[in-house]
Amino acid sequence: MPCDVHIVNLRTIQSKVDIEPSDEAALILHRKGFDCRFSNRDMGLLCSTTQGKIKVHKLFNKFRVESLTPTSLSLMHSPPDARNISEINMSSMEINTFRIRLK
């Protein structure tokens, strides 16, 4: 995970049919923002960033990501063109929410 991106939450989603959890989880990510007028050392950022780009297959070491689909923060709405993605692109100070299926 790049040093400017943080996991806000990773939790299972309850199934609509059963009381058991579904095979999907909610993944909420936040990308910090930095002002270029200050040095990285002053901001506590002592590593390089990926400019907000994250390869999905590199998210977790011990798990394989089967699917990752963007959704709203409340997990209630998906964009009309929502599909399984292989790379996350985040702007500074942005919070993104995804439905994730791990194996």
PyMOL commands that set and color helices and strands:
alter all, ss='L'
color gray80, all
select helices_A, chain A and resi 40-43+56-58
alter helices_A, ss='H'
color red, helices_A
select strands_A, chain A and resi 5-14+21-31+53-55+65-71+87-89+95-102
alter strands_A, ss='S'
color yellow, strands_A
deselect
rebuild
show_as cartoon
